[in-house]
Amino acid sequence: MRYFETHTHYNEDVYKDNLEEVLKKARDVNVDKFVNVGYNKEASIKSIELADKYDDFYAAIGVHPHDVDNDTAQDIYDIYSKNKGKKIVAIGEIGFDFAYVKDNKDNQKKLFIEQIELANTLKLPILIHSRDASLETYNTLKEKRAEARNFVSLFSTK
Ligand SMILES: [Zn+2]
């Protein structure tokens, strides 16, 4: 069996000294592809760098609700624009997180919708983060559809 790891954060400092070793272990047990998922500007840029460095890596770029006060959908658009043609396969992770902060629901929703619109403009799928926010996530997606229909095939037919 081959595996496709759809949600990694190998950009994080905890992997600074052992990333090659961790990736070797994963590849040794048939993990063929990885999507490194961004959650703010810096992590999104690092996701693209990983996709540049490794043939089996792809990048998702986006602003997680925790970073709603720091980064914007425009930041993600700018990152995308500077990296056209690279292996950016999704906008994410985006959505709601009410586990720790509940008093900024409106801002989280605005950022989520802006990033869904960005994904629609770029014809990319979205990767959703939803913690303690199932209903809000569902209602928002009813209100603002994610439209990507051109799913990227990450596996060759060989
Ligand atoms: Zn994540």
Backbone and ligand atoms as CSV (ligand in chain L), in Angstrom:
chain,resi,resn,atom,element,x,y,z
A,1,MET,N,N,0.831,-1.189,0.000
A,1,MET,CA,C,0.000,0.000,0.000
A,1,MET,C,C,0.873,1.249,0.000
A,2,ARG,N,N,0.414,2.242,-0.771
A,2,ARG,CA,C,1.099,3.528,-0.797
A,2,ARG,C,C,0.248,4.540,-0.038
A,3,TYR,N,N,0.900,5.503,0.555
A,3,TYR,CA,C,0.187,6.497,1.353
A,3,TYR,C,C,0.453,7.902,0.825
A,4,PHE,N,N,-0.557,8.729,0.999
A,4,PHE,CA,C,-0.467,10.132,0.621
A,4,PHE,C,C,-0.766,10.943,1.879
A,5,GLU,N,N,0.254,11.582,2.414
A,5,GLU,CA,C,0.103,12.388,3.641
A,5,GLU,C,C,-0.431,13.761,3.245
A,6,THR,N,N,-1.704,14.004,3.563
A,6,THR,CA,C,-2.362,15.212,3.056
A,6,THR,C,C,-2.211,16.429,3.957
A,7,HIS,N,N,-1.617,16.246,5.133
A,7,HIS,CA,C,-1.609,17.383,6.048
A,7,HIS,C,C,-0.404,17.311,6.981
A,8,THR,N,N,0.670,17.938,6.556
A,8,THR,CA,C,1.875,17.954,7.396
A,8,THR,C,C,2.267,19.396,7.701
A,9,HIS,N,N,3.055,19.537,8.760
A,9,HIS,CA,C,3.626,20.852,9.096
A,9,HIS,C,C,5.125,20.693,9.303
A,10,TYR,N,N,5.796,20.123,8.304
A,10,TYR,CA,C,7.232,19.874,8.431
A,10,TYR,C,C,8.053,21.152,8.372
A,11,ASN,N,N,7.375,22.272,8.184
A,11,ASN,CA,C,8.066,23.552,8.230
A,11,ASN,C,C,8.416,23.958,9.664
A,12,GLU,N,N,7.828,23.285,10.657
A,12,GLU,CA,C,7.978,23.757,12.029
A,12,GLU,C,C,9.376,23.466,12.589
A,13,ASP,N,N,9.759,24.295,13.551
A,13,ASP,CA,C,11.110,24.232,14.116
A,13,ASP,C,C,11.455,22.872,14.706
A,14,VAL,N,N,10.441,22.149,15.178
A,14,VAL,CA,C,10.707,20.861,15.806
A,14,VAL,C,C,11.386,19.900,14.828
A,15,TYR,N,N,11.250,20.162,13.520
A,15,TYR,CA,C,11.868,19.294,12.506
A,15,TYR,C,C,13.178,19.868,11.964
A,16,LYS,N,N,13.604,20.961,12.560
A,16,LYS,CA,C,14.782,21.669,12.045
A,16,LYS,C,C,16.017,20.755,11.931
A,17,ASP,N,N,16.211,19.926,12.938
A,17,ASP,CA,C,17.425,19.105,12.953
A,17,ASP,C,C,17.218,17.664,12.507
A,18,ASN,N,N,15.958,17.250,12.336
A,18,ASN,CA,C,15.754,15.829,12.024
A,18,ASN,C,C,14.806,15.590,10.845
A,19,LEU,N,N,14.586,16.616,10.046
A,19,LEU,CA,C,13.603,16.461,8.966
A,19,LEU,C,C,13.970,15.327,8.013
A,20,GLU,N,N,15.240,15.269,7.617
A,20,GLU,CA,C,15.635,14.217,6.660
A,20,GLU,C,C,15.362,12.829,7.235
A,21,GLU,N,N,15.655,12.671,8.518
A,21,GLU,CA,C,15.444,11.382,9.185
A,21,GLU,C,C,13.944,11.044,9.247
A,22,VAL,N,N,13.130,12.027,9.580
A,22,VAL,CA,C,11.675,11.818,9.650
A,22,VAL,C,C,11.125,11.463,8.268
A,23,LEU,N,N,11.580,12.179,7.256
A,23,LEU,CA,C,11.089,11.914,5.899
A,23,LEU,C,C,11.542,10.545,5.408
A,24,LYS,N,N,12.757,10.152,5.759
A,24,LYS,CA,C,13.235,8.829,5.354
A,24,LYS,C,C,12.339,7.744,5.956
A,25,LYS,N,N,12.004,7.900,7.238
A,25,LYS,CA,C,11.121,6.923,7.885
A,25,LYS,C,C,9.765,6.860,7.182
A,26,ALA,N,N,9.227,8.005,6.848
A,26,ALA,CA,C,7.923,8.042,6.170
A,26,ALA,C,C,8.015,7.393,4.792
A,27,ARG,N,N,9.049,7.763,4.046
A,27,ARG,CA,C,9.199,7.211,2.687
A,27,ARG,C,C,9.456,5.704,2.743
A,28,ASP,N,N,10.168,5.258,3.776
A,28,ASP,CA,C,10.462,3.820,3.919
A,28,ASP,C,C,9.193,2.994,4.131
A,29,VAL,N,N,8.139,3.626,4.643
A,29,VAL,CA,C,6.873,2.889,4.826
A,29,VAL,C,C,5.841,3.310,3.763
A,30,ASN,N,N,6.375,3.761,2.603
A,30,ASN,CA,C,5.567,4.002,1.402
A,30,ASN,C,C,4.697,5.252,1.437
A,31,VAL,N,N,5.103,6.242,2.196
A,31,VAL,CA,C,4.444,7.546,2.029
A,31,VAL,C,C,5.064,8.177,0.781
A,32,ASP,N,N,4.233,8.322,-0.248
A,32,ASP,CA,C,4.719,8.759,-1.561
A,32,ASP,C,C,4.679,10.257,-1.775
A,33,LYS,N,N,3.687,10.900,-1.165
A,33,LYS,CA,C,3.465,12.329,-1.403
A,33,LYS,C,C,3.103,12.996,-0.081
A,34,PHE,N,N,3.446,14.279,-0.016
A,34,PHE,CA,C,3.145,15.068,1.181
A,34,PHE,C,C,2.573,16.416,0.747
A,35,VAL,N,N,1.552,16.867,1.447
A,35,VAL,CA,C,1.134,18.258,1.294
A,35,VAL,C,C,1.490,18.965,2.600
A,36,ASN,N,N,2.415,19.896,2.512
A,36,ASN,CA,C,2.735,20.692,3.690
A,36,ASN,C,C,1.790,21.889,3.723
A,37,VAL,N,N,1.110,22.033,4.842
A,37,VAL,CA,C,-0.007,22.969,4.924
A,37,VAL,C,C,0.401,24.237,5.680
A,38,GLY,N,N,0.188,25.371,5.042
A,38,GLY,CA,C,0.486,26.647,5.670
A,38,GLY,C,C,-0.614,27.075,6.620
A,39,TYR,N,N,-0.275,27.978,7.528
A,39,TYR,CA,C,-1.271,28.499,8.469
A,39,TYR,C,C,-1.079,29.994,8.720
A,40,ASN,N,N,-0.037,30.554,8.145
A,40,ASN,CA,C,0.164,32.004,8.171
A,40,ASN,C,C,1.143,32.322,7.027
A,41,LYS,N,N,1.555,33.574,6.934
A,41,LYS,CA,C,2.451,33.945,5.840
A,41,LYS,C,C,3.734,33.116,5.846
A,42,GLU,N,N,4.373,33.112,7.006
A,42,GLU,CA,C,5.675,32.449,7.105
A,42,GLU,C,C,5.576,30.955,6.787
A,43,ALA,N,N,4.586,30.291,7.387
A,43,ALA,CA,C,4.432,28.849,7.157
A,43,ALA,C,C,4.067,28.562,5.701
A,44,SER,N,N,3.328,29.470,5.071
A,44,SER,CA,C,2.960,29.275,3.668
A,44,SER,C,C,4.191,29.380,2.777
A,45,ILE,N,N,5.032,30.357,3.056
A,45,ILE,CA,C,6.274,30.499,2.278
A,45,ILE,C,C,7.158,29.269,2.471
A,46,LYS,N,N,7.232,28.804,3.716
A,46,LYS,CA,C,8.060,27.607,3.985
A,46,LYS,C,C,7.473,26.367,3.313
A,47,SER,N,N,6.154,26.296,3.207
A,47,SER,CA,C,5.532,25.160,2.512
A,47,SER,C,C,5.970,25.141,1.051
A,48,ILE,N,N,6.009,26.316,0.444
A,48,ILE,CA,C,6.452,26.396,-0.958
A,48,ILE,C,C,7.932,26.022,-1.068
A,49,GLU,N,N,8.724,26.459,-0.095
A,49,GLU,CA,C,10.152,26.105,-0.124
A,49,GLU,C,C,10.343,24.587,-0.045
A,50,LEU,N,N,9.525,23.936,0.790
A,50,LEU,CA,C,9.622,22.472,0.887
A,50,LEU,C,C,9.217,21.822,-0.434
A,51,ALA,N,N,8.177,22.368,-1.070
A,51,ALA,CA,C,7.738,21.820,-2.363
A,51,ALA,C,C,8.796,22.046,-3.442
A,52,ASP,N,N,9.547,23.130,-3.310
A,52,ASP,CA,C,10.662,23.377,-4.237
A,52,ASP,C,C,11.779,22.364,-4.015
A,53,LYS,N,N,12.011,22.080,-2.749
A,53,LYS,CA,C,13.164,21.242,-2.386
A,53,LYS,C,C,12.939,19.766,-2.680
A,54,TYR,N,N,11.726,19.288,-2.432
A,54,TYR,CA,C,11.464,17.850,-2.541
A,54,TYR,C,C,10.450,17.565,-3.647
A,55,ASP,N,N,10.770,16.639,-4.515
A,55,ASP,CA,C,9.858,16.265,-5.602
A,55,ASP,C,C,8.516,15.765,-5.081
A,56,ASP,N,N,8.507,15.106,-3.922
A,56,ASP,CA,C,7.277,14.484,-3.420
A,56,ASP,C,C,6.479,15.404,-2.491
A,57,PHE,N,N,6.843,16.693,-2.450
A,57,PHE,CA,C,6.119,17.653,-1.617
A,57,PHE,C,C,5.290,18.616,-2.464
A,58,TYR,N,N,4.125,18.961,-1.911
A,58,TYR,CA,C,3.251,19.977,-2.490
A,58,TYR,C,C,2.908,20.975,-1.381
A,59,ALA,N,N,2.499,22.161,-1.788
A,59,ALA,CA,C,2.255,23.212,-0.803
A,59,ALA,C,C,0.791,23.634,-0.777
A,60,ALA,N,N,0.278,23.821,0.440
A,60,ALA,CA,C,-0.973,24.546,0.639
A,60,ALA,C,C,-0.600,25.853,1.332
A,61,ILE,N,N,-1.288,26.921,0.953
A,61,ILE,CA,C,-0.985,28.220,1.554
A,61,ILE,C,C,-2.272,28.838,2.082
A,62,GLY,N,N,-2.183,29.446,3.265
A,62,GLY,CA,C,-3.383,30.039,3.831
A,62,GLY,C,C,-3.128,30.594,5.217
A,63,VAL,N,N,-4.163,31.258,5.748
A,63,VAL,CA,C,-4.098,31.845,7.083
A,63,VAL,C,C,-5.109,31.141,7.992
A,64,HIS,N,N,-4.603,30.482,9.001
A,64,HIS,CA,C,-5.402,29.786,10.021
A,64,HIS,C,C,-6.142,30.834,10.870
A,65,PRO,N,N,-7.307,30.477,11.397
A,65,PRO,CA,C,-8.039,31.467,12.216
A,65,PRO,C,C,-7.242,32.015,13.403
A,66,HIS,N,N,-6.284,31.273,13.903
A,66,HIS,CA,C,-5.457,31.816,14.999
A,66,HIS,C,C,-4.684,33.054,14.584
A,67,ASP,N,N,-4.431,33.175,13.277
A,67,ASP,CA,C,-3.645,34.305,12.792
A,67,ASP,C,C,-4.506,35.392,12.165
A,68,VAL,N,N,-5.793,35.385,12.530
A,68,VAL,CA,C,-6.734,36.315,11.919
A,68,VAL,C,C,-6.327,37.779,12.119
A,69,ASP,N,N,-5.637,38.078,13.215
A,69,ASP,CA,C,-5.251,39.469,13.471
A,69,ASP,C,C,-3.892,39.821,12.876
A,70,ASN,N,N,-3.221,38.832,12.313
A,70,ASN,CA,C,-1.853,39.073,11.835
A,70,ASN,C,C,-1.727,39.106,10.312
A,71,ASP,N,N,-2.326,38.121,9.652
A,71,ASP,CA,C,-2.134,37.972,8.210
A,71,ASP,C,C,-3.484,38.015,7.493
A,72,THR,N,N,-3.432,38.227,6.178
A,72,THR,CA,C,-4.669,38.453,5.420
A,72,THR,C,C,-4.739,37.560,4.174
A,73,ALA,N,N,-5.928,37.510,3.577
A,73,ALA,CA,C,-6.088,36.807,2.304
A,73,ALA,C,C,-5.228,37.471,1.227
A,74,GLN,N,N,-5.085,38.786,1.315
A,74,GLN,CA,C,-4.225,39.499,0.353
A,74,GLN,C,C,-2.777,39.016,0.466
A,75,ASP,N,N,-2.319,38.771,1.696
A,75,ASP,CA,C,-0.958,38.229,1.876
A,75,ASP,C,C,-0.804,36.910,1.125
A,76,ILE,N,N,-1.843,36.074,1.220
A,76,ILE,CA,C,-1.771,34.754,0.577
A,76,ILE,C,C,-1.810,34.918,-0.948
A,77,TYR,N,N,-2.624,35.846,-1.409
A,77,TYR,CA,C,-2.644,36.124,-2.858
A,77,TYR,C,C,-1.267,36.595,-3.335
A,78,ASP,N,N,-0.646,37.470,-2.548
A,78,ASP,CA,C,0.683,37.976,-2.923
A,78,ASP,C,C,1.705,36.841,-2.976
A,79,ILE,N,N,1.643,35.951,-1.988
A,79,ILE,CA,C,2.565,34.803,-1.973
A,79,ILE,C,C,2.324,33.942,-3.211
A,80,TYR,N,N,1.055,33.693,-3.513
A,80,TYR,CA,C,0.726,32.893,-4.705
A,80,TYR,C,C,1.286,33.565,-5.965
A,81,SER,N,N,1.054,34.869,-6.067
A,81,SER,CA,C,1.473,35.599,-7.270
A,81,SER,C,C,2.983,35.544,-7.487
A,82,LYS,N,N,3.722,35.586,-6.384
A,82,LYS,CA,C,5.186,35.540,-6.494
A,82,LYS,C,C,5.688,34.135,-6.800
A,83,ASN,N,N,4.812,33.145,-6.677
A,83,ASN,CA,C,5.247,31.750,-6.825
A,83,ASN,C,C,4.426,30.994,-7.865
A,84,LYS,N,N,3.944,31.718,-8.853
A,84,LYS,CA,C,3.148,31.066,-9.912
A,84,LYS,C,C,3.954,29.965,-10.576
A,85,GLY,N,N,3.273,28.889,-10.897
A,85,GLY,CA,C,3.964,27.778,-11.560
A,85,GLY,C,C,4.567,26.780,-10.597
A,86,LYS,N,N,4.559,27.138,-9.309
A,86,LYS,CA,C,5.089,26.192,-8.325
A,86,LYS,C,C,3.984,25.242,-7.880
A,87,LYS,N,N,4.345,24.279,-7.072
A,87,LYS,CA,C,3.417,23.196,-6.721
A,87,LYS,C,C,2.481,23.595,-5.565
A,88,ILE,N,N,1.694,24.642,-5.792
A,88,ILE,CA,C,0.695,25.077,-4.811
A,88,ILE,C,C,-0.623,24.415,-5.189
A,89,VAL,N,N,-1.122,23.549,-4.308
A,89,VAL,CA,C,-2.268,22.710,-4.687
A,89,VAL,C,C,-3.554,23.040,-3.925
A,90,ALA,N,N,-3.480,23.926,-2.938
A,90,ALA,CA,C,-4.697,24.227,-2.171
A,90,ALA,C,C,-4.507,25.509,-1.367
A,91,ILE,N,N,-5.652,26.083,-0.965
A,91,ILE,CA,C,-5.656,27.194,-0.020
A,91,ILE,C,C,-6.030,26.608,1.339
A,92,GLY,N,N,-5.114,26.694,2.282
A,92,GLY,CA,C,-5.391,26.138,3.604
A,92,GLY,C,C,-4.141,26.163,4.472
A,93,GLU,N,N,-4.339,26.004,5.741
A,93,GLU,CA,C,-5.628,25.625,6.267
A,93,GLU,C,C,-6.395,26.846,6.729
A,94,ILE,N,N,-7.677,26.848,6.433
A,94,ILE,CA,C,-8.518,28.008,6.702
A,94,ILE,C,C,-9.812,27.541,7.383
A,95,GLY,N,N,-10.458,28.436,8.102
A,95,GLY,CA,C,-11.720,28.053,8.728
A,95,GLY,C,C,-11.967,28.758,10.044
A,96,PHE,N,N,-12.418,27.945,11.009
A,96,PHE,CA,C,-12.793,28.494,12.320
A,96,PHE,C,C,-12.116,27.707,13.429
A,97,ASP,N,N,-11.781,28.403,14.506
A,97,ASP,CA,C,-11.314,27.750,15.719
A,97,ASP,C,C,-11.865,28.519,16.907
A,98,PHE,N,N,-12.846,27.900,17.575
A,98,PHE,CA,C,-13.467,28.549,18.724
A,98,PHE,C,C,-13.026,27.901,20.034
A,99,ALA,N,N,-12.016,27.040,19.976
A,99,ALA,CA,C,-11.577,26.345,21.185
A,99,ALA,C,C,-10.965,27.308,22.193
A,100,TYR,N,N,-10.234,28.276,21.692
A,100,TYR,CA,C,-9.548,29.188,22.607
A,100,TYR,C,C,-10.090,30.608,22.512
A,101,VAL,N,N,-10.426,31.012,21.311
A,101,VAL,CA,C,-10.900,32.381,21.109
A,101,VAL,C,C,-12.276,32.337,20.454
A,102,LYS,N,N,-13.253,32.888,21.144
A,102,LYS,CA,C,-14.612,32.882,20.584
A,102,LYS,C,C,-15.117,34.291,20.270
A,103,ASP,N,N,-14.391,35.282,20.750
A,103,ASP,CA,C,-14.923,36.638,20.649
A,103,ASP,C,C,-14.560,37.329,19.335
A,104,ASN,N,N,-13.996,36.585,18.409
A,104,ASN,CA,C,-13.667,37.205,17.119
A,104,ASN,C,C,-14.279,36.411,15.960
A,105,LYS,N,N,-15.458,35.826,16.214
A,105,LYS,CA,C,-16.109,34.997,15.196
A,105,LYS,C,C,-16.293,35.741,13.887
A,106,ASP,N,N,-16.691,36.992,13.981
A,106,ASP,CA,C,-16.940,37.761,12.760
A,106,ASP,C,C,-15.664,37.922,11.932
A,107,ASN,N,N,-14.566,38.191,12.628
A,107,ASN,CA,C,-13.296,38.343,11.910
A,107,ASN,C,C,-12.844,37.019,11.302
A,108,GLN,N,N,-13.029,35.932,12.053
A,108,GLN,CA,C,-12.666,34.617,11.513
A,108,GLN,C,C,-13.488,34.310,10.264
A,109,LYS,N,N,-14.777,34.642,10.337
A,109,LYS,CA,C,-15.658,34.364,9.197
A,109,LYS,C,C,-15.248,35.201,7.983
A,110,LYS,N,N,-14.946,36.455,8.216
A,110,LYS,CA,C,-14.535,37.338,7.110
A,110,LYS,C,C,-13.275,36.788,6.436
A,111,LEU,N,N,-12.306,36.394,7.248
A,111,LEU,CA,C,-11.056,35.854,6.698
A,111,LEU,C,C,-11.304,34.544,5.954
A,112,PHE,N,N,-12.156,33.690,6.519
A,112,PHE,CA,C,-12.483,32.413,5.883
A,112,PHE,C,C,-13.113,32.664,4.509
A,113,ILE,N,N,-14.097,33.541,4.477
A,113,ILE,CA,C,-14.791,33.822,3.212
A,113,ILE,C,C,-13.835,34.446,2.187
A,114,GLU,N,N,-13.004,35.349,2.641
A,114,GLU,CA,C,-12.043,35.959,1.698
A,114,GLU,C,C,-11.120,34.904,1.094
A,115,GLN,N,N,-10.764,33.922,1.914
A,115,GLN,CA,C,-9.852,32.883,1.398
A,115,GLN,C,C,-10.596,31.858,0.524
A,116,ILE,N,N,-11.869,31.622,0.797
A,116,ILE,CA,C,-12.665,30.788,-0.119
A,116,ILE,C,C,-12.758,31.498,-1.467
A,117,GLU,N,N,-12.997,32.807,-1.430
A,117,GLU,CA,C,-13.066,33.576,-2.684
A,117,GLU,C,C,-11.732,33.532,-3.424
A,118,LEU,N,N,-10.652,33.626,-2.669
A,118,LEU,CA,C,-9.324,33.532,-3.283
A,118,LEU,C,C,-9.145,32.169,-3.950
A,119,ALA,N,N,-9.526,31.115,-3.235
A,119,ALA,CA,C,-9.417,29.763,-3.806
A,119,ALA,C,C,-10.248,29.654,-5.079
A,120,ASN,N,N,-11.431,30.231,-5.061
A,120,ASN,CA,C,-12.291,30.190,-6.248
A,120,ASN,C,C,-11.650,30.949,-7.411
A,121,THR,N,N,-11.067,32.080,-7.108
A,121,THR,CA,C,-10.381,32.858,-8.144
A,121,THR,C,C,-9.220,32.065,-8.746
A,122,LEU,N,N,-8.487,31.384,-7.884
A,122,LEU,CA,C,-7.308,30.643,-8.347
A,122,LEU,C,C,-7.653,29.230,-8.803
A,123,LYS,N,N,-8.937,28.856,-8.669
A,123,LYS,CA,C,-9.397,27.510,-9.022
A,123,LYS,C,C,-8.658,26.425,-8.236
A,124,LEU,N,N,-8.481,26.700,-6.960
A,124,LEU,CA,C,-7.834,25.719,-6.078
A,124,LEU,C,C,-8.842,25.213,-5.051
A,125,PRO,N,N,-8.674,23.984,-4.592
A,125,PRO,CA,C,-9.508,23.498,-3.484
A,125,PRO,C,C,-9.077,24.150,-2.171
A,126,ILE,N,N,-9.915,24.019,-1.154
A,126,ILE,CA,C,-9.567,24.545,0.163
A,126,ILE,C,C,-9.331,23.391,1.133
A,127,LEU,N,N,-8.486,23.644,2.131
A,127,LEU,CA,C,-8.285,22.718,3.246
A,127,LEU,C,C,-8.840,23.403,4.482
A,128,ILE,N,N,-9.789,22.734,5.136
A,128,ILE,CA,C,-10.522,23.386,6.227
A,128,ILE,C,C,-9.990,22.984,7.587
A,129,HIS,N,N,-9.819,23.990,8.439
A,129,HIS,CA,C,-9.603,23.767,9.864
A,129,HIS,C,C,-10.896,24.148,10.565
A,130,SER,N,N,-11.453,23.230,11.357
A,130,SER,CA,C,-12.680,23.529,12.087
A,130,SER,C,C,-12.604,22.872,13.455
A,131,ARG,N,N,-12.465,23.701,14.476
A,131,ARG,CA,C,-12.392,23.170,15.844
A,131,ARG,C,C,-13.473,23.852,16.686
A,132,ASP,N,N,-14.337,23.013,17.239
A,132,ASP,CA,C,-15.478,23.516,18.029
A,132,ASP,C,C,-16.320,24.492,17.211
A,133,ALA,N,N,-16.409,24.231,15.913
A,133,ALA,CA,C,-17.072,25.204,15.044
A,133,ALA,C,C,-17.791,24.533,13.874
A,134,SER,N,N,-18.278,23.317,14.069
A,134,SER,CA,C,-18.874,22.563,12.955
A,134,SER,C,C,-20.024,23.303,12.295
A,135,LEU,N,N,-20.953,23.818,13.119
A,135,LEU,CA,C,-22.137,24.465,12.559
A,135,LEU,C,C,-21.766,25.745,11.802
A,136,GLU,N,N,-20.886,26.534,12.409
A,136,GLU,CA,C,-20.456,27.774,11.755
A,136,GLU,C,C,-19.750,27.456,10.434
A,137,THR,N,N,-18.954,26.402,10.432
A,137,THR,CA,C,-18.253,26.002,9.206
A,137,THR,C,C,-19.263,25.586,8.139
A,138,TYR,N,N,-20.203,24.746,8.536
A,138,TYR,CA,C,-21.226,24.276,7.600
A,138,TYR,C,C,-22.023,25.448,7.023
A,139,ASN,N,N,-22.464,26.326,7.895
A,139,ASN,CA,C,-23.279,27.462,7.442
A,139,ASN,C,C,-22.486,28.395,6.524
A,140,THR,N,N,-21.238,28.582,6.837
A,140,THR,CA,C,-20.417,29.469,6.001
A,140,THR,C,C,-20.211,28.863,4.622
A,141,LEU,N,N,-20.012,27.548,4.575
A,141,LEU,CA,C,-19.809,26.901,3.271
A,141,LEU,C,C,-21.092,26.887,2.447
A,142,LYS,N,N,-22.236,26.888,3.137
A,142,LYS,CA,C,-23.502,27.009,2.407
A,142,LYS,C,C,-23.629,28.400,1.796
A,143,GLU,N,N,-23.137,29.370,2.549
A,143,GLU,CA,C,-23.222,30.773,2.133
A,143,GLU,C,C,-22.206,31.084,1.025
A,144,LYS,N,N,-21.032,30.530,1.163
A,144,LYS,CA,C,-19.943,30.818,0.214
A,144,LYS,C,C,-19.340,29.503,-0.244
A,145,ARG,N,N,-19.742,29.062,-1.421
A,145,ARG,CA,C,-19.287,27.766,-1.911
A,145,ARG,C,C,-17.829,27.799,-2.350
A,146,ALA,N,N,-17.132,26.730,-2.015
A,146,ALA,CA,C,-15.806,26.508,-2.593
A,146,ALA,C,C,-16.035,25.774,-3.913
A,147,GLU,N,N,-15.514,26.319,-4.982
A,147,GLU,CA,C,-15.935,25.872,-6.316
A,147,GLU,C,C,-14.944,25.015,-7.074
A,148,ALA,N,N,-13.782,24.778,-6.503
A,148,ALA,CA,C,-12.737,24.096,-7.286
A,148,ALA,C,C,-13.234,22.783,-7.853
A,149,ARG,N,N,-13.065,22.650,-9.135
A,149,ARG,CA,C,-13.477,21.416,-9.786
A,149,ARG,C,C,-12.315,20.759,-10.516
A,150,ASN,N,N,-11.234,21.492,-10.606
A,150,ASN,CA,C,-10.084,20.950,-11.326
A,150,ASN,C,C,-9.095,20.370,-10.332
A,151,PHE,N,N,-9.476,19.288,-9.701
A,151,PHE,CA,C,-8.612,18.699,-8.697
A,151,PHE,C,C,-7.284,18.285,-9.313
A,152,VAL,N,N,-6.266,18.545,-8.566
A,152,VAL,CA,C,-4.919,18.275,-9.063
A,152,VAL,C,C,-4.590,16.814,-8.831
A,153,SER,N,N,-4.108,16.180,-9.853
A,153,SER,CA,C,-3.703,14.792,-9.703
A,153,SER,C,C,-2.252,14.756,-9.241
A,154,LEU,N,N,-2.064,14.253,-8.038
A,154,LEU,CA,C,-0.704,14.240,-7.485
A,154,LEU,C,C,0.051,12.976,-7.857
A,155,PHE,N,N,-0.691,11.984,-8.302
A,155,PHE,CA,C,-0.027,10.718,-8.629
A,155,PHE,C,C,0.076,10.552,-10.129
A,156,SER,N,N,1.215,10.125,-10.550
A,156,SER,CA,C,1.354,9.814,-11.969
A,156,SER,C,C,0.628,8.503,-12.244
A,157,THR,N,N,0.434,8.224,-13.506
A,157,THR,CA,C,-0.288,6.991,-13.845
A,157,THR,C,C,0.672,5.819,-14.007
A,158,LYS,N,N,1.948,6.077,-13.789
A,158,LYS,CA,C,2.931,4.996,-13.929
A,158,LYS,C,C,2.725,3.942,-12.859
L,1,ZN,ZN,ZN,-2.723,21.639,10.477
